[in-house]
Amino acid sequence: MSPRRRGRPLRVGKRHRRPFHSLTTCMARFTLSARPWRCLPMPPPSCQWLNPQVRKAHRALDRPSTPTPMEFIMSRRITLILGCVFALSTLGTAQGVVAPYTQDFESFAPFTLSPGTGSTGLGAEWDYAQPAGGTSAQARVQASSTPLPPVGGPQVLVLDAPMNNVTETNEVVLHIDGIASDLGSGFAITFLLKETGDETNPEDVIVITDGLTPGNGVDRLGNSTGLPGYGGHQEFLLLDWNTALSTAGGGPGNNAWKEFTFIIDANFYATSGLIPTTDMRLVFRQRDNFGTPSDGLFIDNVRVIDAGFTDVSVTSVDAPVTPSDCSFLTTSEVVTATLTNVGLQTIPTGTMIPVFYDVDNGAQTAVETLTLTADLTMGQSVQYTFTATADLSAPGSHLIQVTSFLTGDGDITNDTGSTTVLSGGTSQFPFLETFDTFTTVNNTTDVPSGWLQDQADNAGGTNSDWFFRNTPTTSANTGPPADHTTGVSGMGFYGYVEDSGNFSAVNLLTPCFDISSLSTPTLRFYVHSNNSQGPGGANENFLALDIVDPNGTVMDIISPIGHLGNSWQEVLVDLSPYAAQAFRIQFRGRSDGGSFTHDIAIDDVEVFDNVTPDLAMQSIDAPVANLDPTCGTLGSNVTVSVTIQNAGVTLSAGQILPVQYTVDDGVNPVVTVSEALVLQAALPPGGTVPYTFTQGADLSVQGLYTFTASVLVPGDSNPANDTTGGHQVQSGGANVVNTFPFFENFDTFTTMNQSTTPPADWLQDQSDATGSNSDWFFRNTATTSTGTGPSADHTTGMSGVGFYAYVEDSGGNFPMVNLLTPCFDTSSLNVPFLSFWYHSFNNGPDANQNFLHVDVIDDTTQTIHLDVMPPIGTVENAWKQAGLLLGPWASPGFRIRFRVDSTNGGANTFTHDIAIDDVMVGEAPPLGNGQPETPGIAGLDINNATEANGFGVASGFPGPFMTQVVGGTENLNFSIRGEPNQSFILLAGPLNVGALLAPPQGQFDIGNTNPMPPFIPTGLTVVWNGFDLAFPAALYNTGATGEFVLTMPSPAIPGLNIGFQAILATSSGTVVKFTNAVDLTIL
């Protein structure tokens, strides 16, 4: 191309498209006045800057007057661009992109790069390197699918640190051809950013350079020892992203995306001091010392577009909507859509935008015009309602699409929005929702098409909706580890209710269903409902199912689902009763556990016509799965019980179901037992039936046995669920203590404070609870909860010397934390006896009181005797002794279980630790000859009365029992215990052990001996009579709890001595039963 002739200037801003790669090409393509221009000699390709002669020639061309912004830009172009075209690409082989350009990071395989690699794997337009000053390789850039972005595909660009606590700076650079991207009004850069909690650093910025203007040797804060600028060039700050993303800076805060847009035009160049070049460099910089999810900057949807870009998008179709009650739509439904200016220019008032709607791909159409009544600025939206209505009365689904036709629209791919609505309910079956395809955003509250989050279920707030997630829930030891569909964390999604919220109803509604065409309509879904406190935990949540139709809501169509264990469980529901009209199914989750213990999840929701037989072996219920050694072998005829579920069509009464179980001891041939279950009643879909095999299992040889169980119905449509297995039971193997006395003070088996490893032959129960503080600890100093728990053990009384066992109340909240003693065979003892010391003090309100229970487990019969002595709550801040006669529960092989219920302590109350020490099993001390308490039938206690050996009423020792109070100062606390809802008589009289022997009711231990028939002792006074017909007799009753409790002032009569004994009604053949006697002395 020959130089221009004198006198023919170029117009300012004229666009020339010839590439700038030839040394013979004239770079002076712009002029600032009518002065003629000619090309200057080009420097050699190796130059990094203009030589003095060229710079002098360029200065001679500059105008002496103060330039306008455009003149400034053009003069810079002449003095710099003419100088060294080869200085524009000083880093690697990166090439400047030309608008329009988009990078969503989806087309690249996930990668991780270390500093200094130059190329990022994202294309020649990107670079990645540590900035100047980097000293280590602890920076990282990843193309990753974690965390997921809000739009487009799942992959984003991640800047973080590969090693925690090692700080380094990341820098990823996009090269932009700023000249070719300028169509006259400059170009724009847009991108999405999100961060996850980075600390603020000066390097956390996004800057731009022109790749040519030299830097001043300092960073943007003026620090000479900081970062001198990318490639030594002058930087201009576009964004301090730490501030811009923070809520204080008007951003969304951590873990939320925000889009940023920057216009690179004449005003920008004048302000920044940069010039347009073919290698503008957009630098994303981040300083980091932790990896995701703690720290990290996430980048997505980077675009370079014309600054004059005009674009209107139909961002939503707002009406019509599917009726929430599944009623039918009408013949004249209003169609409304929202249009948004997603371009970079304001669309002025009066602009006419043609809009069009289409129903069911051309069945109905309408074309109208939206005339803007105000300017539509960038990011602003306007709603348009069509005059023409749509006929959507036909049952089923309808697709409504709305399209805009703005003249000069720069992106037609977003001009159409759509929605699908249901008139009545869907009749397309089978219906299956796996939650795997509607979103790529982890932990979103968006729902699949047709589903609804109930906006009226509660007052809103954190965790008041269902979440959809593809990784484990945030509450440890609760919620599923992965979805049910794929079983792989990070792949498939599931819906769940987070237990961190405290809401009685969190409702998720399915689409509307019209099941009138189905002969056996059935709902199948999978639920994960695991309370980390274990079965019966105080903070157990529930999942309920309701039917919502035009007539209202049918609540609880099945029994609410509570704790099921840490696995996905199938649920089947017969929907036949609801076939009369369209309906939604409402999953109603409860999240008022309040202690992060019980998330509830669902997956693979299916509605289908259940027309084939399908029997599933749901569970093996007996023998109980157990891997711990037992006190003896379990016998030669151990009961085997199973539960079978009907997953298919209704089965009629009388139908025969072949069932079998197998037992494998790993040594001998597998034993198979086959029998037939005859249904005694019809079994509907989802129904279950238990079955106990006539032939038991021979587990008489010590070993580990593995059971499977099957239901084998001919023609079963799903053999995959016919069998359940992997059920393991240990028989025998435990050491049995038969030499007495047995004594354990916890002082010699360990030297490790706060260990959870028990002494030899003791067991931590592996089936009671999971999570923090779900086991007993062994400690030799005060517990970590101030003001509760012992300061030292009982044996030595010195902190740091002896050990004790205890349950920590710091966030446990478990109904059972179990510690089991070794096995005992007490047949050599005349009166087997248990003694132990306990410390139980609640340093908080009564509602936070925990309890210590004592149970006896008979391994020979697999029987658990619960609460063989009354539960121990708060007593005082001191060690106390408890004793128990073991005779009623002694067997050739049994364990004692110390069971703490820590549910009342609260998630973070730290008020009531419970400890034990100095556990002894041996011969009982000398016994009295009075009436003992009959546990659960008849017992009397006043102010923790004790017998001669110092043991309380609950010990089972014979009476009489003694107690003392300071008259007028201390209250009298009466406790009368028996069966629930039984009346009683309380008598008072002088203590007289054996005043009347009246087996089997017991014996009178108060009153004067009466030698005359009917031999009822004399000198007795009726204190309370619950058998009287007059008021207040009805009050003298054990009530629903089986215990009558009354506190009253003590009389100020020093020296008063009186005995008390009660007679309680019973449900047994004895009709009544005597309690033990308590002798009260007033001091």
QUIHU-V144407 format. One record per residue. N is the residue number from 1. RES is the residue in one letter. PSI is psi in whole degrees, -180 to 180 (999 if undefined). Layout:
N_RES_PSI + N_RES_PSI
This chain:
1_M_131 + 2_S_155 + 3_P_155 + 4_R_149 + 5_R_153 + 6_R_147 + 7_G_0 + 8_R_82 + 9_P_155 + 10_L_147 + 11_R_146 + 12_V_132 + 13_G_3 + 14_K_137 + 15_R_130 + 16_H_131 + 17_R_-1 + 18_R_134 + 19_P_152 + 20_F_55 + 21_H_-7 + 22_S_136 + 23_L_-21 + 24_T_-4 + 25_T_132 + 26_C_124 + 27_M_-13 + 28_A_85 + 29_R_5 + 30_F_150 + 31_T_154 + 32_L_-10 + 33_S_-163 + 34_A_4 + 35_R_143 + 36_P_155 + 37_W_154 + 38_R_158 + 39_C_141 + 40_L_158 + 41_P_140 + 42_M_142 + 43_P_165 + 44_P_157 + 45_P_-24 + 46_S_-6 + 47_C_147 + 48_Q_-11 + 49_W_167 + 50_L_139 + 51_N_163 + 52_P_-38 + 53_Q_-41 + 54_V_-40 + 55_R_-39 + 56_K_-42 + 57_A_-39 + 58_H_-39 + 59_R_-33 + 60_A_-22 + 61_L_-17 + 62_D_144 + 63_R_144 + 64_P_-24 + 65_S_164 + 66_T_125 + 67_P_153 + 68_T_168 + 69_P_-42 + 70_M_-37 + 71_E_-37 + 72_F_-46 + 73_I_-46 + 74_M_-37 + 75_S_-37 + 76_R_-38 + 77_R_-42 + 78_I_-48 + 79_T_-22 + 80_L_-48 + 81_I_-38 + 82_L_-26 + 83_G_-53 + 84_C_86 + 85_V_-26 + 86_F_-7 + 87_A_0 + 88_L_-15 + 89_S_81 + 90_T_-2 + 91_L_113 + 92_G_-144 + 93_T_21 + 94_A_144 + 95_Q_137 + 96_G_132 + 97_V_157 + 98_V_135 + 99_A_145 + 100_P_141 + 101_Y_136 + 102_T_135 + 103_Q_112 + 104_D_4 + 105_F_21 + 106_E_-24 + 107_S_9 + 108_F_142 + 109_A_144 + 110_P_137 + 111_F_163 + 112_T_133 + 113_L_147 + 114_S_158 + 115_P_150 + 116_G_4 + 117_T_-14 + 118_G_-79 + 119_S_148 + 120_T_-10 + 121_G_0 + 122_L_1 + 123_G_165 + 124_A_-15 + 125_E_-8 + 126_W_149 + 127_D_154 + 128_Y_124 + 129_A_154 + 130_Q_140 + 131_P_169 + 132_A_142 + 133_G_-11 + 134_G_140 + 135_T_-12 + 136_S_176 + 137_A_39 + 138_Q_38 + 139_A_159 + 140_R_139 + 141_V_135 + 142_Q_142 + 143_A_111 + 144_S_159 + 145_S_14 + 146_T_123 + 147_P_166 + 148_L_146 + 149_P_170 + 150_P_-18 + 151_V_161 + 152_G_-152 + 153_G_-176 + 154_P_-9 + 155_Q_140 + 156_V_171 + 157_L_127 + 158_V_129 + 159_L_118 + 160_D_-166 + 161_A_136 + 162_P_-18 + 163_M_127 + 164_N_145 + 165_N_14 + 166_V_114 + 167_T_135 + 168_E_167 + 169_T_132 + 170_N_150 + 171_E_120 + 172_V_137 + 173_V_132 + 174_L_127 + 175_H_130 + 176_I_132 + 177_D_96 + 178_G_-17 + 179_I_-51 + 180_A_-23 + 181_S_-7 + 182_D_108 + 183_L_15 + 184_G_-29 + 185_S_19 + 186_G_-172 + 187_F_166 + 188_A_148 + 189_I_127 + 190_T_149 + 191_F_160 + 192_L_139 + 193_L_149 + 194_K_145 + 195_E_163 + 196_T_28 + 197_G_22 + 198_D_145 + 199_E_158 + 200_T_130 + 201_N_147 + 202_P_-26 + 203_E_-6 + 204_D_78 + 205_V_166 + 206_I_121 + 207_V_169 + 208_I_143 + 209_T_164 + 210_D_1 + 211_G_9 + 212_L_-48 + 213_T_124 + 214_P_148 + 215_G_172 + 216_N_15 + 217_G_5 + 218_V_164 + 219_D_-175 + 220_R_-15 + 221_L_2 + 222_G_16 + 223_N_115 + 224_S_-21 + 225_T_5 + 226_G_-145 + 227_L_121 + 228_P_1 + 229_G_148 + 230_Y_120 + 231_G_19 + 232_G_14 + 233_H_158 + 234_Q_134 + 235_E_149 + 236_F_129 + 237_L_120 + 238_L_-40 + 239_L_128 + 240_D_95 + 241_W_-26 + 242_N_-44 + 243_T_-44 + 244_A_-30 + 245_L_-15 + 246_S_156 + 247_T_-33 + 248_A_-30 + 249_G_12 + 250_G_7 + 251_G_-176 + 252_P_-7 + 253_G_-175 + 254_N_149 + 255_N_31 + 256_A_145 + 257_W_151 + 258_K_140 + 259_E_141 + 260_F_144 + 261_T_135 + 262_F_131 + 263_I_123 + 264_I_95 + 265_D_-165 + 266_A_-43 + 267_N_-38 + 268_F_-47 + 269_Y_-39 + 270_A_-37 + 271_T_-41 + 272_S_-25 + 273_G_3 + 274_L_170 + 275_I_155 + 276_P_130 + 277_T_173 + 278_T_0 + 279_D_61 + 280_M_144 + 281_R_113 + 282_L_117 + 283_V_118 + 284_F_117 + 285_R_138 + 286_Q_132 + 287_R_133 + 288_D_153 + 289_N_9 + 290_F_154 + 291_G_171 + 292_T_149 + 293_P_2 + 294_S_-50 + 295_D_166 + 296_G_145 + 297_L_132 + 298_F_134 + 299_I_137 + 300_D_157 + 301_N_58 + 302_V_127 + 303_R_144 + 304_V_118 + 305_I_164 + 306_D_132 + 307_A_-18 + 308_G_14 + 309_F_126 + 310_T_131 + 311_D_127 + 312_V_130 + 313_S_141 + 314_V_99 + 315_T_-20 + 316_S_151 + 317_V_112 + 318_D_-25 + 319_A_145 + 320_P_173 + 321_V_157 + 322_T_128 + 323_P_133 + 324_S_-24 + 325_D_9 + 326_C_22 + 327_S_173 + 328_F_146 + 329_L_169 + 330_T_-178 + 331_T_-7 + 332_S_66 + 333_E_134 + 334_V_139 + 335_V_122 + 336_T_139 + 337_A_157 + 338_T_128 + 339_L_137 + 340_T_137 + 341_N_102 + 342_V_11 + 343_G_-165 + 344_L_3 + 345_Q_146 + 346_T_134 + 347_I_119 + 348_P_161 + 349_T_140 + 350_G_-10 + 351_T_134 + 352_M_125 + 353_I_110 + 354_P_137 + 355_V_151 + 356_F_137 + 357_Y_153 + 358_D_133 + 359_V_126 + 360_D_48 + 361_N_51 + 362_G_-4 + 363_A_-35 + 364_Q_140 + 365_T_160 + 366_A_137 + 367_V_124 + 368_E_-180 + 369_T_128 + 370_L_120 + 371_T_119 + 372_L_130 + 373_T_-2 + 374_A_161 + 375_D_139 + 376_L_99 + 377_T_169 + 378_M_127 + 379_G_-8 + 380_Q_151 + 381_S_157 + 382_V_141 + 383_Q_138 + 384_Y_132 + 385_T_123 + 386_F_144 + 387_T_-41 + 388_A_129 + 389_T_170 + 390_A_141 + 391_D_107 + 392_L_28 + 393_S_-19 + 394_A_135 + 395_P_149 + 396_G_-166 + 397_S_149 + 398_H_133 + 399_L_122 + 400_I_124 + 401_Q_134 + 402_V_132 + 403_T_141 + 404_S_152 + 405_F_66 + 406_L_130 + 407_T_129 + 408_G_16 + 409_D_129 + 410_G_-10 + 411_D_101 + 412_I_-7 + 413_T_-19 + 414_N_17 + 415_D_-14 + 416_T_133 + 417_G_156 + 418_S_163 + 419_T_151 + 420_T_128 + 421_V_157 + 422_L_132 + 423_S_113 + 424_G_-125 + 425_G_163 + 426_T_142 + 427_S_17 + 428_Q_111 + 429_F_154 + 430_P_146 + 431_F_131 + 432_L_128 + 433_E_114 + 434_T_-10 + 435_F_13 + 436_D_-17 + 437_T_-11 + 438_F_-15 + 439_T_158 + 440_T_10 + 441_V_117 + 442_N_136 + 443_N_31 + 444_T_156 + 445_T_4 + 446_D_155 + 447_V_159 + 448_P_163 + 449_S_130 + 450_G_-18 + 451_W_159 + 452_L_137 + 453_Q_128 + 454_D_114 + 455_Q_-5 + 456_A_10 + 457_D_-29 + 458_N_-176 + 459_A_5 + 460_G_-173 + 461_G_-180 + 462_T_132 + 463_N_29 + 464_S_5 + 465_D_169 + 466_W_143 + 467_F_155 + 468_F_123 + 469_R_151 + 470_N_13 + 471_T_173 + 472_P_152 + 473_T_163 + 474_T_-18 + 475_S_115 + 476_A_143 + 477_N_19 + 478_T_157 + 479_G_161 + 480_P_151 + 481_P_-20 + 482_A_170 + 483_D_170 + 484_H_-35 + 485_T_-53 + 486_T_-30 + 487_G_11 + 488_V_121 + 489_S_135 + 490_G_-5 + 491_M_-81 + 492_G_158 + 493_F_160 + 494_Y_162 + 495_G_142 + 496_Y_160 + 497_V_124 + 498_E_131 + 499_D_10 + 500_S_9 + 501_G_-40 + 502_N_65 + 503_F_136 + 504_S_-21 + 505_A_117 + 506_V_108 + 507_N_133 + 508_L_126 + 509_L_137 + 510_T_172 + 511_P_170 + 512_C_140 + 513_F_137 + 514_D_102 + 515_I_16 + 516_S_-23 + 517_S_-6 + 518_L_138 + 519_S_-38 + 520_T_73 + 521_P_130 + 522_T_139 + 523_L_130 + 524_R_134 + 525_F_167 + 526_Y_137 + 527_V_142 + 528_H_114 + 529_S_92 + 530_N_113 + 531_N_115 + 532_S_-12 + 533_Q_-10 + 534_G_180 + 535_P_135 + 536_G_12 + 537_G_146 + 538_A_-28 + 539_N_29 + 540_E_135 + 541_N_172 + 542_F_150 + 543_L_124 + 544_A_157 + 545_L_132 + 546_D_162 + 547_I_126 + 548_V_118 + 549_D_180 + 550_P_-19 + 551_N_-8 + 552_G_-151 + 553_T_129 + 554_V_114 + 555_M_147 + 556_D_64 + 557_I_-14 + 558_I_167 + 559_S_137 + 560_P_142 + 561_I_120 + 562_G_-138 + 563_H_128 + 564_L_-16 + 565_G_174 + 566_N_59 + 567_S_160 + 568_W_137 + 569_Q_139 + 570_E_140 + 571_V_132 + 572_L_136 + 573_V_130 + 574_D_119 + 575_L_5 + 576_S_-39 + 577_P_-10 + 578_Y_21 + 579_A_-5 + 580_A_-29 + 581_Q_167 + 582_A_150 + 583_F_164 + 584_R_152 + 585_I_129 + 586_Q_119 + 587_F_112 + 588_R_102 + 589_G_147 + 590_R_134 + 591_S_32 + 592_D_22 + 593_G_-41 + 594_G_9 + 595_S_23 + 596_F_30 + 597_T_-18 + 598_H_80 + 599_D_151 + 600_I_131 + 601_A_154 + 602_I_158 + 603_D_161 + 604_D_62 + 605_V_124 + 606_E_135 + 607_V_126 + 608_F_169 + 609_D_110 + 610_N_88 + 611_V_4 + 612_T_153 + 613_P_141 + 614_D_106 + 615_L_137 + 616_A_135 + 617_M_105 + 618_Q_-44 + 619_S_157 + 620_I_116 + 621_D_-28 + 622_A_142 + 623_P_158 + 624_V_134 + 625_A_133 + 626_N_126 + 627_L_-6 + 628_D_147 + 629_P_142 + 630_T_165 + 631_C_-21 + 632_G_169 + 633_T_155 + 634_L_-4 + 635_G_174 + 636_S_-2 + 637_N_62 + 638_V_132 + 639_T_135 + 640_V_120 + 641_S_145 + 642_V_167 + 643_T_131 + 644_I_137 + 645_Q_141 + 646_N_110 + 647_A_9 + 648_G_-147 + 649_V_158 + 650_T_134 + 651_L_139 + 652_S_159 + 653_A_143 + 654_G_-12 + 655_Q_144 + 656_I_129 + 657_L_112 + 658_P_131 + 659_V_154 + 660_Q_159 + 661_Y_156 + 662_T_151 + 663_V_129 + 664_D_118 + 665_D_4 + 666_G_-3 + 667_V_-54 + 668_N_168 + 669_P_147 + 670_V_134 + 671_V_130 + 672_T_130 + 673_V_122 + 674_S_133 + 675_E_-179 + 676_A_130 + 677_L_123 + 678_V_119 + 679_L_127 + 680_Q_-14 + 681_A_163 + 682_A_144 + 683_L_105 + 684_P_168 + 685_P_133 + 686_G_-13 + 687_G_157 + 688_T_155 + 689_V_131 + 690_P_155 + 691_Y_133 + 692_T_123 + 693_F_142 + 694_T_-40 + 695_Q_120 + 696_G_178 + 697_A_140 + 698_D_105 + 699_L_32 + 700_S_-13 + 701_V_135 + 702_Q_134 + 703_G_-180 + 704_L_124 + 705_Y_136 + 706_T_127 + 707_F_146 + 708_T_156 + 709_A_144 + 710_S_150 + 711_V_124 + 712_L_75 + 713_V_128 + 714_P_137 + 715_G_9 + 716_D_132 + 717_S_-10 + 718_N_81 + 719_P_-18 + 720_A_-26 + 721_N_14 + 722_D_-23 + 723_T_141 + 724_T_145 + 725_G_-164 + 726_G_17 + 727_H_108 + 728_Q_139 + 729_V_124 + 730_Q_134 + 731_S_118 + 732_G_-169 + 733_G_-13 + 734_A_147 + 735_N_140 + 736_V_127 + 737_V_123 + 738_N_10 + 739_T_129 + 740_F_156 + 741_P_148 + 742_F_136 + 743_F_133 + 744_E_117 + 745_N_3 + 746_F_15 + 747_D_-18 + 748_T_-9 + 749_F_-16 + 750_T_158 + 751_T_7 + 752_M_116 + 753_N_138 + 754_Q_28 + 755_S_152 + 756_T_5 + 757_T_120 + 758_P_171 + 759_P_167 + 760_A_134 + 761_D_-7 + 762_W_157 + 763_L_136 + 764_Q_130 + 765_D_119 + 766_Q_-5 + 767_S_6 + 768_D_-48 + 769_A_165 + 770_T_157 + 771_G_-176 + 772_S_134 + 773_N_30 + 774_S_8 + 775_D_165 + 776_W_144 + 777_F_155 + 778_F_121 + 779_R_151 + 780_N_11 + 781_T_179 + 782_A_150 + 783_T_161 + 784_T_-17 + 785_S_111 + 786_T_135 + 787_G_4 + 788_T_157 + 789_G_159 + 790_P_154 + 791_S_-19 + 792_A_170 + 793_D_171 + 794_H_-35 + 795_T_-53 + 796_T_-27 + 797_G_10 + 798_M_124 + 799_S_135 + 800_G_-1 + 801_V_-75 + 802_G_159 + 803_F_159 + 804_Y_167 + 805_A_141 + 806_Y_163 + 807_V_126 + 808_E_133 + 809_D_12 + 810_S_72 + 811_G_13 + 812_G_-64 + 813_N_60 + 814_F_138 + 815_P_-23 + 816_M_119 + 817_V_106 + 818_N_136 + 819_L_126 + 820_L_135 + 821_T_173 + 822_P_171 + 823_C_143 + 824_F_141 + 825_D_102 + 826_T_20 + 827_S_-21 + 828_S_-7 + 829_L_141 + 830_N_-49 + 831_V_89 + 832_P_141 + 833_F_139 + 834_L_133 + 835_S_140 + 836_F_159 + 837_W_142 + 838_Y_153 + 839_H_117 + 840_S_100 + 841_F_122 + 842_N_113 + 843_N_39 + 844_G_-169 + 845_P_160 + 846_D_-32 + 847_A_-18 + 848_N_14 + 849_Q_130 + 850_N_174 + 851_F_144 + 852_L_125 + 853_H_152 + 854_V_123 + 855_D_161 + 856_V_128 + 857_I_116 + 858_D_103 + 859_D_-26 + 860_T_-28 + 861_T_2 + 862_Q_45 + 863_T_137 + 864_I_119 + 865_H_107 + 866_L_144 + 867_D_61 + 868_V_-8 + 869_M_155 + 870_P_143 + 871_P_145 + 872_I_117 + 873_G_-143 + 874_T_137 + 875_V_-78 + 876_E_169 + 877_N_65 + 878_A_160 + 879_W_136 + 880_K_151 + 881_Q_142 + 882_A_148 + 883_G_157 + 884_L_129 + 885_L_127 + 886_L_0 + 887_G_-48 + 888_P_-18 + 889_W_1 + 890_A_141 + 891_S_173 + 892_P_-14 + 893_G_103 + 894_F_157 + 895_R_156 + 896_I_132 + 897_R_121 + 898_F_116 + 899_R_118 + 900_V_130 + 901_D_108 + 902_S_18 + 903_T_-29 + 904_N_-15 + 905_G_-25 + 906_G_157 + 907_A_-35 + 908_N_40 + 909_T_-32 + 910_F_31 + 911_T_-19 + 912_H_81 + 913_D_152 + 914_I_132 + 915_A_155 + 916_I_159 + 917_D_163 + 918_D_63 + 919_V_128 + 920_M_135 + 921_V_127 + 922_G_-158 + 923_E_139 + 924_A_151 + 925_P_173 + 926_P_138 + 927_L_152 + 928_G_-177 + 929_N_22 + 930_G_-179 + 931_Q_126 + 932_P_168 + 933_E_142 + 934_T_102 + 935_P_131 + 936_G_-5 + 937_I_-51 + 938_A_118 + 939_G_147 + 940_L_132 + 941_D_139 + 942_I_115 + 943_N_48 + 944_N_53 + 945_A_151 + 946_T_157 + 947_E_-169 + 948_A_-27 + 949_N_-2 + 950_G_12 + 951_F_148 + 952_G_176 + 953_V_-39 + 954_A_-9 + 955_S_-18 + 956_G_-1 + 957_F_148 + 958_P_152 + 959_G_-167 + 960_P_165 + 961_F_147 + 962_M_147 + 963_T_153 + 964_Q_144 + 965_V_157 + 966_V_114 + 967_G_137 + 968_G_-8 + 969_T_-53 + 970_E_146 + 971_N_159 + 972_L_128 + 973_N_105 + 974_F_137 + 975_S_116 + 976_I_118 + 977_R_140 + 978_G_-156 + 979_E_158 + 980_P_142 + 981_N_42 + 982_Q_138 + 983_S_161 + 984_F_164 + 985_I_131 + 986_L_125 + 987_L_153 + 988_A_144 + 989_G_179 + 990_P_144 + 991_L_132 + 992_N_87 + 993_V_127 + 994_G_25 + 995_A_-33 + 996_L_126 + 997_L_121 + 998_A_65 + 999_P_147 + 1000_P_4 + 1001_Q_-27 + 1002_G_-149 + 1003_Q_148 + 1004_F_130 + 1005_D_12 + 1006_I_160 + 1007_G_167 + 1008_N_138 + 1009_T_134 + 1010_N_110 + 1011_P_-6 + 1012_M_145 + 1013_P_144 + 1014_P_22 + 1015_F_13 + 1016_I_128 + 1017_P_149 + 1018_T_173 + 1019_G_22 + 1020_L_145 + 1021_T_133 + 1022_V_116 + 1023_V_-54 + 1024_W_137 + 1025_N_103 + 1026_G_-2 + 1027_F_-4 + 1028_D_153 + 1029_L_-17 + 1030_A_157 + 1031_F_142 + 1032_P_37 + 1033_A_-36 + 1034_A_-19 + 1035_L_-23 + 1036_Y_77 + 1037_N_146 + 1038_T_-14 + 1039_G_-171 + 1040_A_-27 + 1041_T_-12 + 1042_G_15 + 1043_E_131 + 1044_F_125 + 1045_V_132 + 1046_L_132 + 1047_T_133 + 1048_M_157 + 1049_P_149 + 1050_S_145 + 1051_P_143 + 1052_A_65 + 1053_I_81 + 1054_P_139 + 1055_G_-9 + 1056_L_131 + 1057_N_127 + 1058_I_142 + 1059_G_149 + 1060_F_144 + 1061_Q_144 + 1062_A_156 + 1063_I_124 + 1064_L_144 + 1065_A_150 + 1066_T_167 + 1067_S_0 + 1068_S_-178 + 1069_G_-15 + 1070_T_-14 + 1071_V_-52 + 1072_V_164 + 1073_K_140 + 1074_F_142 + 1075_T_175 + 1076_N_163 + 1077_A_147 + 1078_V_126 + 1079_D_119 + 1080_L_132 + 1081_T_131 + 1082_I_126 + 1083_L_999
